[in-house]
């Protein structure tokens, strides 16, 4: 297969928040550059989200999970085929993250969404299953977007943090010749679950944190949650629904049984904000001068307000200010990972995942 020097790559990302699928078109150059071109976000078809939630909560048998793997793969393919035709995208390569249904850092990980359907429908190579090789080399399998964050957002040797706030929060940190990356704690997952229950599924998230803003966070409860040993675990570390899914959520509701609904929303928001600040204090060698926020949490203006209040020593910006829409960063990361696999270039950073050696992450499916 003759390799192109420049590949139009679509990164496909559906995260732990289960709010839909992001298709991000990027231009990747063999010398290491990547440029954002376009993006489309689509919601999961009716009924599919409920199945994915069951799978993520490990409440599905093997036969059902196998069927769901193929169903999701067909949806990725049909959606991208429709988008590419409608928007006249010229696609050379696809980077498919897939939907995480299990992740235990350093032990096992599983992302579903069979890539063969993309390969056959779009008729281009597809790179998927990015995390397994890092785990095989003794790493956490996450976070693996650090190389992308450095390529796009690092401008000098000053301390900078790129904070993604998806379902889970994770940070990539750069200072001089040091690179760190690890999960900070819950991102939007707990906030979103509460709003969905509070509104009986009429709202998927608290837009701009408007509801949480009307409440008052219980700081003693937040302090109790942050004292859990999961937050003191040293990097490399990675989290998922195993740490902050339904079990954590139900225990949290018991702790907040005497609070108003608005106060509960505010308390969940405060946990996300303080877990980010506390992770920086505990684990970063020097506090960042700039923090670039991406992911769905970047659209929560109340959460951003709390972060600015808690970390006044840092300039906090949204990734849009750097030319990348906040919901295109993760898709862009998997586009670059796919391109590096296509060119057999190393993409993992062992100092961030704990792996024994660098690797070219991802498995290649040819049409």
Backbone torsions as a table, in degrees:
resi	resn	phi	psi	omega
1	UNK	NA	117.3	179.2
2	UNK	-70.8	129.7	-175.6
3	UNK	-90.1	135.0	173.9
4	UNK	-79.2	150.4	175.3
5	UNK	-80.9	-27.3	177.1
6	UNK	-129.9	130.2	-178.5
7	UNK	-127.0	129.9	170.9
8	UNK	-78.2	110.1	-171.9
9	UNK	-116.7	134.0	175.2
10	UNK	-102.1	119.2	172.7
11	UNK	-92.1	127.8	-178.4
12	UNK	-113.6	123.2	-175.6
13	UNK	-133.8	127.9	167.7
14	UNK	-131.5	116.7	-168.5
15	UNK	-93.5	-174.0	-176.6
16	UNK	-67.9	-17.0	178.3
17	UNK	-73.4	-16.1	176.2
18	UNK	57.8	36.2	-178.2
19	UNK	-95.4	-4.4	177.9
20	UNK	146.3	-164.9	-174.4
21	UNK	-122.6	132.4	174.7
22	UNK	-105.0	127.1	174.3
23	UNK	-109.7	114.1	-174.1
24	UNK	-118.8	117.6	179.4
25	UNK	-91.9	126.6	-178.8
26	UNK	-132.1	154.9	172.0
27	UNK	-105.1	115.4	-178.0
28	UNK	-109.2	134.9	-178.6
29	UNK	-113.0	140.4	-175.0
30	UNK	-57.3	-27.9	180.0
31	UNK	-76.7	-2.2	172.8
32	UNK	116.2	-8.4	-178.5
33	UNK	-80.1	151.6	173.5
34	UNK	-141.8	138.8	-179.0
35	UNK	-129.1	131.7	175.8
36	UNK	-72.0	134.5	-179.5
37	UNK	-114.2	-52.8	-173.9
38	UNK	-164.9	165.3	176.3
39	UNK	-152.2	154.5	172.8
40	UNK	-139.0	133.5	176.1
41	UNK	-114.8	136.0	179.3
42	UNK	-130.0	148.1	176.8
43	UNK	-81.6	154.7	175.1
44	UNK	-66.5	141.3	175.8
45	UNK	-56.9	153.4	-179.4
46	UNK	-54.7	131.6	177.8
47	UNK	92.8	-28.9	-177.6
48	UNK	-69.6	-39.9	-179.3
49	UNK	-59.4	-40.0	-179.8
50	UNK	-64.1	-38.7	177.3
51	UNK	-65.3	-42.5	-179.2
52	UNK	-65.1	-36.4	177.7
53	UNK	-65.4	-41.2	176.5
54	UNK	-60.9	-42.4	179.3
55	UNK	-65.0	-42.2	-178.7
56	UNK	-67.8	-28.5	177.3
57	UNK	-90.1	9.2	177.0
58	UNK	60.5	38.2	-179.4
59	UNK	-115.8	47.1	-176.6
60	UNK	-149.1	138.8	-179.3
61	UNK	-82.0	173.3	-173.9
62	UNK	-62.3	-42.1	-179.6
63	UNK	-62.6	-43.9	179.7
64	UNK	-65.2	-39.7	179.7
65	UNK	-66.6	-38.2	177.5
66	UNK	-63.6	-43.8	177.3
67	UNK	-61.9	-41.4	-178.9
68	UNK	-66.5	-37.1	177.4
69	UNK	-56.3	-45.0	-179.4
70	UNK	-75.5	-38.4	178.1
71	UNK	-59.7	-44.6	-179.5
72	UNK	-67.9	-39.2	177.1
73	UNK	-59.4	-40.8	178.3
74	UNK	-65.6	-36.5	-179.8
75	UNK	-68.9	-44.5	175.4
76	UNK	-53.6	-45.9	-176.2
77	UNK	-67.5	-46.9	-177.5
78	UNK	-66.3	-38.5	179.6
79	UNK	-66.9	-45.3	-179.5
80	UNK	-66.3	-39.3	178.6
81	UNK	-60.5	-42.2	179.1
82	UNK	-67.1	-43.8	-179.7
83	UNK	-63.4	-47.2	-177.6
84	UNK	-60.9	-38.8	179.2
85	UNK	-69.3	-45.1	-177.0
86	UNK	-66.5	-40.5	-174.3
87	UNK	-101.1	2.8	178.0
88	UNK	59.2	43.0	176.1
89	UNK	-77.8	132.3	171.5
90	UNK	-97.6	110.0	-172.9
91	UNK	-109.1	128.7	176.9
92	UNK	-105.5	-23.2	-171.7
93	UNK	-157.2	149.3	177.6
94	UNK	-125.7	135.2	171.7
95	UNK	-111.1	109.4	-174.4
96	UNK	-107.0	112.2	175.7
97	UNK	-72.2	-40.3	-174.7
98	UNK	81.3	176.2	-178.3
99	UNK	-100.5	119.6	179.6
100	UNK	-71.0	123.8	175.6
101	UNK	-113.8	-11.5	172.9
102	UNK	-158.2	134.3	173.1
103	UNK	-148.6	117.5	172.7
104	UNK	-124.9	101.9	-173.5
105	UNK	-50.8	131.3	178.8
106	UNK	81.1	-3.1	-175.4
107	UNK	-126.5	-56.4	-176.4
108	UNK	-160.6	150.6	177.1
109	UNK	-149.9	148.2	179.0
110	UNK	-145.9	118.1	172.4
111	UNK	-113.7	128.4	-178.7
112	UNK	-103.9	166.6	-176.1
113	UNK	121.5	80.5	-171.7
114	UNK	-53.0	118.0	-175.6
115	UNK	-72.3	-15.6	-176.8
116	UNK	-60.5	-30.3	-179.2
117	UNK	-69.7	-37.4	174.9
118	UNK	-64.9	-43.3	-179.2
119	UNK	-61.4	-39.7	-176.8
120	UNK	-81.1	-34.9	-177.8
121	UNK	-80.9	-42.0	-177.5
122	UNK	-89.6	-20.0	178.0
123	UNK	60.7	44.4	174.2
124	UNK	-137.9	161.5	174.8
125	UNK	-62.0	144.9	178.9
126	UNK	-124.9	128.9	175.4
127	UNK	-106.8	131.0	-177.7
128	UNK	-146.5	-175.3	176.8
129	UNK	51.2	58.8	-172.6
130	UNK	-76.5	-22.1	-167.7
131	UNK	-91.0	-24.0	-170.4
132	UNK	-63.1	-40.4	-176.6
133	UNK	-65.1	-37.3	178.5
134	UNK	-63.7	-40.2	177.6
135	UNK	-65.5	-39.8	178.3
136	UNK	-60.9	-30.0	176.9
137	UNK	-88.9	13.7	175.4
138	UNK	90.1	9.8	-178.8
139	UNK	-92.4	178.8	179.2
140	UNK	-78.5	-19.4	-174.0
141	UNK	78.5	4.3	-179.3
142	UNK	-169.1	155.8	-14.6
143	UNK	-73.0	148.2	-176.8
144	UNK	-123.0	14.0	178.4
145	UNK	-96.4	6.5	-173.0
146	UNK	-59.7	-42.9	-179.5
147	UNK	-60.4	-40.9	177.1
148	UNK	-64.3	-46.3	-179.2
149	UNK	-58.9	-40.5	179.4
150	UNK	-67.4	-42.3	-179.8
151	UNK	-61.1	-41.4	-172.0
152	UNK	-91.0	-40.3	-167.9
153	UNK	-108.5	-17.7	-177.9
154	UNK	-82.1	123.8	-176.0
155	UNK	-111.9	-23.7	-178.8
156	UNK	-155.5	-167.4	-176.7
157	UNK	-91.2	1.8	178.6
158	UNK	-69.2	153.0	-178.9
159	UNK	-66.3	122.8	179.6
160	UNK	-135.8	142.8	178.1
161	UNK	-121.6	134.6	172.5
162	UNK	-107.4	111.2	-174.1
163	UNK	-106.1	109.4	174.3
164	UNK	-87.7	132.4	176.3
165	UNK	-122.3	84.4	172.3
166	UNK	-99.3	-139.1	173.6
167	UNK	-61.2	-42.5	173.6
168	UNK	-110.5	149.4	175.9
169	UNK	-93.2	138.1	174.1
170	UNK	-144.4	150.5	-176.4
171	UNK	-123.5	142.3	165.7
172	UNK	-114.5	130.4	-173.2
173	UNK	-128.0	135.0	-179.4
174	UNK	-132.1	133.0	177.2
175	UNK	-153.7	118.4	-175.6
176	UNK	54.3	-118.1	-179.5
177	UNK	-101.8	15.4	-177.1
178	UNK	-101.8	138.4	174.4
179	UNK	-131.0	127.0	176.3
180	UNK	-127.4	149.7	176.3
181	UNK	-156.4	132.0	-179.4
182	UNK	-165.7	163.0	177.6
183	UNK	-79.7	133.7	-177.4
184	UNK	-89.2	-26.1	-177.4
185	UNK	147.1	-155.6	179.3
186	UNK	-67.6	142.2	173.2
187	UNK	-101.0	-105.4	179.8
188	UNK	-90.4	-9.9	-168.2
189	UNK	-55.1	-51.7	-177.5
190	UNK	-70.6	-41.5	178.3
191	UNK	-60.1	-45.7	-178.0
192	UNK	-66.1	-43.1	180.0
193	UNK	-59.9	-41.4	-179.8
194	UNK	-64.7	-46.3	-178.7
195	UNK	-64.2	-38.6	178.5
196	UNK	-62.4	-41.2	178.2
197	UNK	-72.5	-41.4	-177.7
198	UNK	-63.2	-37.5	-178.4
199	UNK	-97.0	8.7	-177.2
200	UNK	52.3	50.6	176.5
201	UNK	67.9	9.9	177.2
202	UNK	-73.3	-25.9	176.9
203	UNK	-127.4	139.9	179.3
204	UNK	-87.4	-23.0	-178.4
205	UNK	-157.5	165.1	179.6
206	UNK	-85.8	95.1	-174.0
207	UNK	-58.4	122.1	-178.5
208	UNK	59.2	12.5	-178.7
209	UNK	67.1	24.9	-174.3
210	UNK	-60.0	-41.0	-178.6
211	UNK	-71.9	-45.7	179.6
212	UNK	-59.7	-34.2	-178.0
213	UNK	-63.7	-25.3	-179.8
214	UNK	-81.3	-9.5	-178.1
215	UNK	-103.0	-178.0	179.2
216	UNK	-129.0	119.5	-178.3
217	UNK	-67.7	140.2	174.3
218	UNK	-88.0	102.3	-173.2
219	UNK	-69.7	-27.2	177.7
220	UNK	-68.1	-38.6	177.5
221	UNK	-67.4	-42.5	177.3
222	UNK	-59.5	-43.3	178.7
223	UNK	-61.0	-39.6	178.0
224	UNK	-62.8	-46.2	180.0
225	UNK	-61.8	-42.7	-177.4
226	UNK	-69.2	-16.1	177.5
227	UNK	-80.2	-7.4	176.6
228	UNK	-61.0	141.3	-175.6
229	UNK	-61.1	-20.6	-179.7
230	UNK	-61.7	-33.8	-178.2
231	UNK	-77.7	-22.0	-179.3
232	UNK	-91.4	-4.1	178.4
233	UNK	-61.9	129.0	-176.8
234	UNK	-76.4	146.9	173.1
235	UNK	-65.3	153.2	4.3
236	UNK	-73.2	138.2	-179.7
237	UNK	-151.3	151.7	177.9
238	UNK	-145.0	144.7	-175.9
239	UNK	-123.8	167.3	176.1
240	UNK	-161.8	-158.4	177.0
241	UNK	-64.4	-20.9	177.3
242	UNK	-60.3	-33.7	179.1
243	UNK	-95.7	-38.7	-171.3
244	UNK	-126.4	30.7	178.2
245	UNK	-90.8	-145.0	-171.7
246	UNK	-61.3	-38.3	-178.5
247	UNK	-64.2	-46.4	177.3
248	UNK	-62.4	-41.9	-177.5
249	UNK	-61.3	-45.0	-178.5
250	UNK	-66.6	-38.7	176.2
251	UNK	-65.7	-37.3	179.5
252	UNK	-64.3	-39.9	178.8
253	UNK	-63.6	-35.7	176.5
254	UNK	-63.8	-43.7	178.0
255	UNK	-60.6	-31.2	-174.7
256	UNK	-102.6	19.9	-172.2
257	UNK	-60.2	-24.6	-178.5
258	UNK	-94.8	1.5	-178.6
259	UNK	-91.5	154.9	172.6
260	UNK	-71.5	165.0	179.9
261	UNK	-61.8	-40.6	179.3
262	UNK	-64.8	-38.4	178.3
263	UNK	-66.6	-35.4	176.9
264	UNK	-63.6	-44.6	178.8
265	UNK	-61.5	-42.0	179.4
266	UNK	-65.6	-36.1	-177.9
267	UNK	-70.5	-40.1	175.0
268	UNK	-63.3	-41.2	178.8
269	UNK	-63.1	-41.6	-179.8
270	UNK	-64.7	-35.5	177.5
271	UNK	-61.2	-45.4	178.0
272	UNK	-59.7	-47.3	-177.8
273	UNK	-64.2	-47.9	-176.5
274	UNK	-71.3	-31.2	178.4
275	UNK	-66.0	-32.9	176.1
276	UNK	-67.9	-50.4	-179.6
277	UNK	-59.8	-45.5	-176.6
278	UNK	-66.3	-36.2	178.0
279	UNK	-63.9	-38.7	178.4
280	UNK	-64.2	-45.0	-178.5
281	UNK	-63.8	-41.4	-176.0
282	UNK	-73.0	-40.1	-163.3
283	UNK	-119.9	-11.7	-179.7
284	UNK	-93.9	135.3	-176.8
285	UNK	-67.6	-28.0	177.4
286	UNK	-146.7	134.2	-176.4
287	UNK	-63.1	138.2	-176.5
288	UNK	-65.6	139.7	173.6
289	UNK	-75.6	-32.6	177.9
290	UNK	-131.0	140.8	174.7
291	UNK	-123.3	122.7	178.5
292	UNK	-103.2	120.1	-177.0
293	UNK	-97.5	133.3	174.3
294	UNK	-137.7	177.6	-176.0
295	UNK	87.5	175.0	-177.1
296	UNK	-58.6	-31.4	-179.4
297	UNK	-64.0	-19.9	177.9
298	UNK	-65.3	-20.7	179.5
299	UNK	-89.0	-2.9	179.8
300	UNK	-92.7	94.8	-173.0
301	UNK	-64.2	-30.1	178.4
302	UNK	-70.0	-40.3	176.6
303	UNK	-62.6	-42.8	178.2
304	UNK	-62.6	-39.5	176.5
305	UNK	-59.1	-44.6	179.7
306	UNK	-65.1	-39.7	178.5
307	UNK	-63.7	-41.6	178.9
308	UNK	-65.7	-36.0	177.8
309	UNK	-67.1	-43.0	-176.0
310	UNK	-75.8	-24.5	-176.9
311	UNK	-129.9	64.0	-176.3
312	UNK	-66.3	-17.2	-179.1
313	UNK	-76.7	-9.2	-177.9
314	UNK	-112.3	143.5	170.4
315	UNK	-83.5	121.3	-176.8
316	UNK	-106.9	121.6	-179.1
317	UNK	-125.1	160.2	175.5
318	UNK	-96.0	147.7	-175.7
319	UNK	-58.6	-25.1	176.7
320	UNK	-54.3	-34.1	-179.7
321	UNK	-66.4	-15.0	179.4
322	UNK	-108.3	13.7	175.0
323	UNK	89.9	8.2	178.9
324	UNK	-125.7	113.4	175.6
325	UNK	-52.6	144.0	-173.0
326	UNK	-59.6	-27.0	-179.5
327	UNK	-97.9	13.6	177.5
328	UNK	-112.5	-2.8	-174.4
329	UNK	-71.2	-47.1	-178.7
330	UNK	-67.1	-41.8	175.8
331	UNK	-60.9	-40.1	176.9
332	UNK	-62.1	-37.5	179.4
333	UNK	-62.1	-41.0	-178.2
334	UNK	-79.3	-21.4	170.3
335	UNK	-65.9	-44.6	-179.9
336	UNK	-68.2	-40.7	176.7
337	UNK	-59.1	-41.9	179.3
338	UNK	-64.5	-43.1	-180.0
339	UNK	-63.0	-40.4	179.3
340	UNK	-66.7	-36.0	175.7
341	UNK	-66.6	-39.7	178.7
342	UNK	-58.8	-38.3	-179.7
343	UNK	-94.9	5.3	-179.0
344	UNK	59.7	39.0	177.4
345	UNK	-99.1	148.0	178.3
346	UNK	-69.1	140.6	-178.4
347	UNK	-132.1	-16.8	-179.8
348	UNK	-87.0	158.3	178.5
349	UNK	-125.6	100.8	-174.4
350	UNK	-55.0	-31.9	-179.4
351	UNK	-65.4	-17.0	-179.5
352	UNK	-98.8	-27.7	-177.6
353	UNK	-108.6	-16.0	-178.2
354	UNK	88.3	8.2	-179.5
355	UNK	-71.3	159.5	-178.7
356	UNK	-74.7	-27.9	-176.3
357	UNK	-154.0	163.0	176.7
358	UNK	-72.9	155.2	-179.3
359	UNK	-150.8	160.8	172.3
360	UNK	-93.7	101.4	-168.6
361	UNK	-76.9	145.2	174.4
362	UNK	111.7	152.8	176.5
363	UNK	-111.1	138.1	-173.8
364	UNK	-97.8	126.1	173.5
365	UNK	-112.6	119.9	-178.8
366	UNK	-96.0	147.8	179.6
367	UNK	-70.1	NA	NA
